[in-house]
Amino acid sequence: MLDREAVRFLISEWADGCTVYDRRYGDTHALNHLTAAVFRLALAAPGSCRATIAAQLAEEFSALNSPEWISTIDLALEQLVNSRLIQGQS
């Protein structure tokens, strides 16, 4: 994770996900387990494509890396972008 991003976010882990306090905007977000995992990967490897994130998480979540799974990852990414926690891909 980038140092500036580590400073930007205060993350509290929970059994079913995490809460993220965004110091830049003063917002707090509750993320479910899957969205939290997508968030961690997006922070660790900015610019990762959705297919890469889906493949990396498919095993962790015992999911088939199928079009439906990629759609689920897309929804999580969209939530993170809309919440201003990550930047959308250009």
KACOR-V114525 format. One record per helix or strand. SS is the DSSP state (h for helix, s for strand). FROM is the first residue (numbers start at 1). TO is the last residue. Records with the same first field share a line. If there is no record, write none. Layout:
SS=FROM-TO + FROM-TO
//
This chain:
h=3-8 + 33-44 + 50-60 + 67-82
s=9-14 + 17-22 + 27-32
//
